[in-house]
């Protein structure tokens, strides 16, 4: 992955910047992110920190693992983000990439919920027992070279 340079960060449109006021779990001081599409790891994206260009999380839509994932979300969290309809919601989960794709997984327990209209989101922890921490994601590409390239 190419890490954005200061020049490319300055040219970002403000409407593309995701604000996570509480940061990601373990990274509370890093609150500004952008989604980066990298064809080498599709269907995953990079959730790239703008506060620390060396940090990016591989993320994916959880519905690729569980088509009914939306049902696991507490409605209070959607209200907290002022999400009025599903079309305003962008759901992402962090992927754990291993050298062998069959060993890679996604964390369904801690989704990142984003109001696509306001570009504000937060990572939550689901209490739902069906939300696995290491759910196998069988359709991951060969990520060993893509995750370290750049």
Contact map, one row per residue, 1 for C-alpha under 8 A:
111000000000000000000000000000000000010000000000000000000000000000000000000000000000000000000000000000000000000000000000000000000000000000000000011111
111100000000000000000000000000000000000000000000000000000000000000000000000000000000000000000000000000000000000000000000000000000000000000000000000011
111110000000000000000000000000000000000000000000000011000000000000000000000000000000000000000000000000000000000000000000000000000000000000000000000001
011111111000000000000000000000000000000000000000000010000000000000000000000000000000000000000000000000000000000000000000000000000000000000000000000000
001111111000000000000000000000000000000000000000000010000000000000000000000000000000000000000000000000000000000000000000000000000000000000000000000000
000111111100000000000000000000000000000000000000000000000000000000000000000000000000000000000000000000000000000000000000000000000000000000000000000000
000111111110000000000000000000000000000000000000000000000000000000000000000000000000000000000000000000000000000000000000000000000000000000000000000000
000111111111000000000000000000000000000000000000000000000000000000000000000000000000000000000000000000000000000000000000000000000000000000000000000000
000111111111000000000000000000000000000000000000010000000000000000000000000000000000000000000000000000000000000000000000000000000000000000000000000000
000001111111000000000000000000000000000000000000000000000000000000000000000000000000000000000000000000000000000000000000000000000000000000000000000000
000000111111100000000000000000000000000000000000000000000000000000000000000000000000000000000000000000000000000000000000000000000000000000000000000000
000000011111110110000000000000000000000000000000000000000000000000000000000000000000000000000000000000000000000000000000000000000000000000000000000000
000000000011111110000000000000000000000000000000000000000000000000000000000000000000000000000000000000000000000000000000000000000000000000000000000000
000000000001111110000000000000000000000000000000000000000000000000000000000000000000000000000000000000000000000000000000000000000000000000000000000000
000000000000111110000000000000000000000000000000000000000000000000000000000000000000000000000000000000000000000000000010000000000000000000000000000000
000000000001111111000000000000000110000000000000000000000000000000000000000000000000000000000000000000000000000000000010000000000000000000000000000000
000000000001111111100000000000011100000000000000000000000000000000000000000000000000000000000000000000000000000000000010000000000000000000000000000000
000000000000000111110000000000011100000000000000000000000000000000000000000000000000000000000000000000000000000001000011100000000000000000000000000000
000000000000000011111000000000111000000000000000000000000000000000000000000000000000000000000000000000000000000000000011100000000000000000000000000000
000000000000000001111111000000111000000000000000000000000000000000000000000000000000000000000000000000000000000000000001111000000000000000000000000000
000000000000000000111110000100110000000000000000000000000000000000000000000000000000000000000000000000000000000000000001110000000000000000000000000000
000000000000000000011111000110100000000000000000000000000000000000000000000000000000000000000000000000000000000000000000011000000000000000000000000000
000000000000000000011111111111110000000000000000000000000000000000000000000000000000000000000000000000000000000000000000011000000000000000000000000000
000000000000000000010111111101100000000000000000000000000000000000000000000000000000000000000000000000000000000000000000011000000000000000000000000000
000000000000000000000011111100000000000000000000000000000000000000000000000000000000000000000000000000000000000000000000001000000000000000000000000000
000000000000000000000011111100000000000000000000000000000000000000000000000000000000000000000000000000000000000000000000000000000000000000000000000000
000000000000000000000011111111000000000000000000000000000000000000000000000000000000000000000000000000000000000000000000000000000000000000000000000000
000000000000000000001111111111100000000000000000000000000000000000000000000000000000000000000000000000000000000000000000000000000000000000000000000000
000000000000000000000110001111100000000000000000000000000000000000000000000000000000000000000000000000000000000000000000000000000000000000000000000000
000000000000000000000011001111110000000000000000111100000000000000000000000000000000000000000000000000000000000000000000000000000000000000000000000000
000000000000000000111111000111111000000000000000101000000000000000000000000000000000000000000000000000000000000000000000000000000000000000000000000000
000000000000000011111010000001111100000000000000111000000000000000000000000000000000000000000000000000000000000000000000000000000000000000000000000000
000000000000000011110000000000111110000000000011111000000000000000000000000000000000000000000000000000000000000000000000000000000000000000000000000000
000000000000000111000000000000011111000000000011110000000000000000000000000000000000000000000000000000000000000000000000000000000000000000000000000000
000000000000000100000000000000001111100000001111000000000000000000000000000000000000000000000000000000000000000000000000000000000000000000000000000000
000000000000000000000000000000000111110000001111000000000000000000000000000000000000000000000000000000000000000000000000000000000000000000000000000000
000000000000000000000000000000000011111001011100000000000000000000000000000000000000000000000000000000000000000000000000000000000000000000000000000000
100000000000000000000000000000000001111111011100000000000000000000000000000000000000000000000000000000000000000000000000000000000000000000000000000000
000000000000000000000000000000000000111111000000000000000000000000000000000000000000000000000000000000000000000000000000000000000000000000000000000000
000000000000000000000000000000000000011111000000000000000000000000000000000000000000000000000000000000000000000000000000000000000000000000001010010000
000000000000000000000000000000000000011111111000000000000000000000000000000000000000000000000000000000000000000000000000000000000000000000011110011000
000000000000000000000000000000000000111111111000000000000000000000000000000000000000000000000000000000000000000000000000000000000000000000011000000000
000000000000000000000000000000000000000011111000000000000001000000000000000000000000000000000000000000000000000000000000000000000000000000010000000000
000000000000000000000000000000000000110011111100000000000111100000000000000000000000000000000000000000000000000000000000000000000000000000010000000000
000000000000000000000000000000000011110011111110000000000111000000000000000000000000000000000000000000000000000000000000000000000000000000000000000000
000000000000000000000000000000000011110000011111000000011110000000000000000000000000000000000000000000000000000000000000000000000000000000000000000000
000000000000000000000000000000001111000000001111100000011110000000000000000000000000000000000000000000000000000000000000000000000000000000000000000000
000000000000000000000000000000001111000000000111110010111000000000000000000000000000000000000000000000000000000000000000000000000000000000000000000000
000000000000000000000000000001111100000000000011111111110000000000000000000000000000000000000000000000000000000000000000000000000000000000000000000000
000000001000000000000000000001011100000000000001111110000000000000000000000000000000000000000000000000000000000000000000000000000000000000000000000000
000000000000000000000000000001111000000000000000111110000000000000000000000000000000000000000000000000000000000000000000000000000000000000000000000000
000000000000000000000000000001000000000000000000111111100000000000000000000000000000000000000000000000000000000000000000000000000000000000000000000000
001110000000000000000000000000000000000000000001111111110000000000000000000000000000000000000000000000000000000000000000000000000000000000000000000000
001000000000000000000000000000000000000000000000100111110000000000000000000000000000000000000000000000000000000000000000000000000000000000000000000000
000000000000000000000000000000000000000000000001100111111000000000000000000000000000000000000000000000000000000000000000000000000000000000000000000000
000000000000000000000000000000000000000000000111100011111100000000000000000000000000000000000000000000000000000000000000000000000000000000000000000000
000000000000000000000000000000000000000000000111000000111110000000000000000000000000000000000110000000000000000000000000000000000000000000000000000000
000000000000000000000000000000000000000000011110000000011111000000000000000000000000000000000111100000000000000000000000000000000000000000000000000000
000000000000000000000000000000000000000000011110000000001111100000000000000000000000000000011110000000000000000000000000000000000000000000000000000000
000000000000000000000000000000000000000000111000000000000111110100000000000000000000000000011110000000000000000000000000000000000000000000000000000000
000000000000000000000000000000000000000000010000000000000011111100000000000000000000000000111000000000000000000000000000000000000000000000000000000000
000000000000000000000000000000000000000000000000000000000001111111101000000000000000000000111000000000000001000000000000000000000000000000000000000000
000000000000000000000000000000000000000000000000000000000000111111111100000000000000000000000000000000000000000000000000000000000000000000000000000000
000000000000000000000000000000000000000000000000000000000001111111100000000000000000000000000000000000000000000000000000000000000000000000000000000000
000000000000000000000000000000000000000000000000000000000000011111100000000000000000000000000000000000000000000000000000000000000000001110000000000000
000000000000000000000000000000000000000000000000000000000000011111111000000000000000000000000000000000000000000000000000000000000000000000000000000000
000000000000000000000000000000000000000000000000000000000000011111111100000000000000000000000000000000000000000000000000000000000000000000000000000000
000000000000000000000000000000000000000000000000000000000000001001111111000000000000000000000000000000000000000000000000000000000000000000000000000000
000000000000000000000000000000000000000000000000000000000000011001111111100000000000000000000000000000000000000000000000000000000000000000000000000000
000000000000000000000000000000000000000000000000000000000000001000111111100000000000000000000000000000000000000000000000000000000000000000000000000000
000000000000000000000000000000000000000000000000000000000000000000011111100000000000000000000000000000000000000000000000000000000000000000000000000000
000000000000000000000000000000000000000000000000000000000000000000011111110000000000000000000000000000000000000000000000000001010010000000000000000000
000000000000000000000000000000000000000000000000000000000000000000001111111011000000000000000000000000000000000000000000000001000000000000000000000000
000000000000000000000000000000000000000000000000000000000000000000000001111111000000000000000000000000000000000000000000000001000000000000000000000000
000000000000000000000000000000000000000000000000000000000000000000000000111111100000000000000000000000000000000000000000000000000000000000000000000000
000000000000000000000000000000000000000000000000000000000000000000000000011111110000000000000000000000000000000000000000000000000000000000000000000000
000000000000000000000000000000000000000000000000000000000000000000000000111111111000000000000000000000000000000000000000000000000000000000000000000000
000000000000000000000000000000000000000000000000000000000000000000000000111111111111000000000000000000000000000000000000000000000000000000000000000000
000000000000000000000000000000000000000000000000000000000000000000000000001111111111000000000000000000000000000000000000000000000000000000000000000000
000000000000000000000000000000000000000000000000000000000000000000000000000111111110000000000000000000000000000000000000000000000000000000000000000000
000000000000000000000000000000000000000000000000000000000000000000000000000011111110000000000000000000000000000001100001100000000000000000000000000000
000000000000000000000000000000000000000000000000000000000000000000000000000001111111000000000000000000000000000000100000000000000000000000000000000000
000000000000000000000000000000000000000000000000000000000000000000000000000001111111110110000000000000000000000000100000000000000000000000000000000000
000000000000000000000000000000000000000000000000000000000000000000000000000001100111110100000000000000000000000000000000000000000000000000000000000000
000000000000000000000000000000000000000000000000000000000000000000000000000000000011111110000000000000000000000000000000000000000000000000000000000000
000000000000000000000000000000000000000000000000000000000000000000000000000000000011111110000000000000000000000000000000000000000000000000000000000000
000000000000000000000000000000000000000000000000000000000000000000000000000000000000111111000000000000000000000000010000000000000000000000000000000000
000000000000000000000000000000000000000000000000000000000000000000000000000000000011111111000000000000000000000000111000000000000000000000000000000000
000000000000000000000000000000000000000000000000000000000000000000000000000000000010111111100000000000000000000011110000000000000000000000000000000000
000000000000000000000000000000000000000000000000000000000000000000000000000000000000001111110000000000000000000011110000000000000000000000000000000000
000000000000000000000000000000000000000000000000000000000000110000000000000000000000000011111000000000000000001111000000000000000000000000000000000000
000000000000000000000000000000000000000000000000000000000011110000000000000000000000000001111100000000000000001110000000000000000000000000000000000000
000000000000000000000000000000000000000000000000000000000011110000000000000000000000000000111110000000000111011100000000000000000000000000000000000000
000000000000000000000000000000000000000000000000000000001111000000000000000000000000000000011111000000000111011000000000000000000000000000000000000000
000000000000000000000000000000000000000000000000000000001111000000000000000000000000000000001111100000011110000000000000000000000000000000000000000000
000000000000000000000000000000000000000000000000000000000100000000000000000000000000000000000111110000011110000000000000000000000000000000000000000000
000000000000000000000000000000000000000000000000000000000100000000000000000000000000000000000011111010111000000000000000000000000000000000000011001000
000000000000000000000000000000000000000000000000000000000000000000000000000000000000000000000001111110110000000000000000000000000000000000000011000000
000000000000000000000000000000000000000000000000000000000000000000000000000000000000000000000000111110110000000000000000000000000000000000000111000000
000000000000000000000000000000000000000000000000000000000000000000000000000000000000000000000000011111110000000000000000000000000000000000000111000000
000000000000000000000000000000000000000000000000000000000000000000000000000000000000000000000000111111110000000000000000000000000000000001111110000000
000000000000000000000000000000000000000000000000000000000000000000000000000000000000000000000000000111110000000000000000000000000000000111010000000000
000000000000000000000000000000000000000000000000000000000000000000000000000000000000000000000000111111111000000000000000000000000000000100000000000000
000000000000000000000000000000000000000000000000000000000000000000000000000000000000000000000011111111111100000000000000000000000000000111010000000000
000000000000000000000000000000000000000000000000000000000000000000000000000000000000000000000011100000111110000000000000000000000000011110000000000000
000000000000000000000000000000000000000000000000000000000000000000000000000000000000000000001111000000011111000000000000000000000000111110000000000000
000000000000000000000000000000000000000000000000000000000000000000000000000000000000000000001111000000001111111000000000000000000001111000000000000000
000000000000000000000000000000000000000000000000000000000000010000000000000000000000000000001100000000000111111000000000000000000011111000000000000000
000000000000000000000000000000000000000000000000000000000000000000000000000000000000000000000000000000000011111000000000000011110011100000000000000000
000000000000000000000000000000000000000000000000000000000000000000000000000000000000000000001100000000000011111100000000001111000000100000000000000000
000000000000000000000000000000000000000000000000000000000000000000000000000000000000000000111100000000000011111110000000001111000000000000000000000000
000000000000000000000000000000000000000000000000000000000000000000000000000000000000000000111000000000000000011111000000111100000000000000000000000000
000000000000000000000000000000000000000000000000000000000000000000000000000000000000000011110000000000000000001111100000111100000000000000000000000000
000000000000000001000000000000000000000000000000000000000000000000000000000000001000000011100000000000000000000111110011110000000000000000000000000000
000000000000000000000000000000000000000000000000000000000000000000000000000000001110000111000000000000000000000011111111100000000000000000000000000000
000000000000000000000000000000000000000000000000000000000000000000000000000000000000001111000000000000000000000001111111000000000000000000000000000000
000000000000000000000000000000000000000000000000000000000000000000000000000000000000000100000000000000000000000000111110000000000000000000000000000000
000000000000000000000000000000000000000000000000000000000000000000000000000000000000000000000000000000000000000000111111000000000000000000000000000000
000000000000001111100000000000000000000000000000000000000000000000000000000000000000000000000000000000000000000001111111100000000000000000000000000000
000000000000000001111000000000000000000000000000000000000000000000000000000000001000000000000000000000000000000001110111110000000000000000000000000000
000000000000000001111000000000000000000000000000000000000000000000000000000000001000000000000000000000000000000111100011111000000000000000000000000000
000000000000000000011111000000000000000000000000000000000000000000000000000000000000000000000000000000000000000111000001111100000000000000000000000000
000000000000000000010111100000000000000000000000000000000000000000000000000000000000000000000000000000000000011110000000111110000000000000000000000000
000000000000000000000000000000000000000000000000000000000000000000000000000000000000000000000000000000000000011110000000011111000000000000000000000000
000000000000000000000000000000000000000000000000000000000000000000000000000000000000000000000000000000000000111000000000001111100000000000000000000000
000000000000000000000000000000000000000000000000000000000000000000000001110000000000000000000000000000000000111000000000000111110010000000000000000000
000000000000000000000000000000000000000000000000000000000000000000000000000000000000000000000000000000000000100000000000000011111010000000000000000000
000000000000000000000000000000000000000000000000000000000000000000000001000000000000000000000000000000000000100000000000000001111110000000000000000000
000000000000000000000000000000000000000000000000000000000000000000000000000000000000000000000000000000000000000000000000000000111111000000000000000000
000000000000000000000000000000000000000000000000000000000000000000000000000000000000000000000000000000000000000000000000000000011111000000000000000000
000000000000000000000000000000000000000000000000000000000000000000000001000000000000000000000000000000000001100000000000000001111111100000000000000000
000000000000000000000000000000000000000000000000000000000000000000000000000000000000000000000000000000000011100000000000000000001111111000000000000000
000000000000000000000000000000000000000000000000000000000000000000000000000000000000000000000000000000000111110000000000000000000011111000000000000000
000000000000000000000000000000000000000000000000000000000000000000000000000000000000000000000000000000001111000000000000000000000001111100000000000000
000000000000000000000000000000000000000000000000000000000000000010000000000000000000000000000000000000001111000000000000000000000001111110000000000000
000000000000000000000000000000000000000000000000000000000000000010000000000000000000000000000000000001111100000000000000000000000000011111000000000000
000000000000000000000000000000000000000000000000000000000000000010000000000000000000000000000000000001011100000000000000000000000000001111110000000000
000000000000000000000000000000000000000000000000000000000000000000000000000000000000000000000000000011010000000000000000000000000000000111110000000000
000000000000000000000000000000000000000000000000000000000000000000000000000000000000000000000000000010000000000000000000000000000000000011111000000000
000000000000000000000000000000000000000011110000000000000000000000000000000000000000000000000000000011010000000000000000000000000000000011111110000000
000000000000000000000000000000000000000111000000000000000000000000000000000000000000000000000000000010000000000000000000000000000000000000111110000000
000000000000000000000000000000000000000010000000000000000000000000000000000000000000000000000000001110000000000000000000000000000000000000011111110000
000000000000000000000000000000000000000110000000000000000000000000000000000000000000000000000000111110000000000000000000000000000000000000011111111000
000000000000000000000000000000000000000000000000000000000000000000000000000000000000000000000000111100000000000000000000000000000000000000000111111100
000000000000000000000000000000000000000000000000000000000000000000000000000000000000000000000000000000000000000000000000000000000000000000000111111110
100000000000000000000000000000000000000110000000000000000000000000000000000000000000000000000000000000000000000000000000000000000000000000000111111110
100000000000000000000000000000000000000010000000000000000000000000000000000000000000000000000000100000000000000000000000000000000000000000000011111110
100000000000000000000000000000000000000000000000000000000000000000000000000000000000000000000000000000000000000000000000000000000000000000000001111111
110000000000000000000000000000000000000000000000000000000000000000000000000000000000000000000000000000000000000000000000000000000000000000000000111111
111000000000000000000000000000000000000000000000000000000000000000000000000000000000000000000000000000000000000000000000000000000000000000000000000111
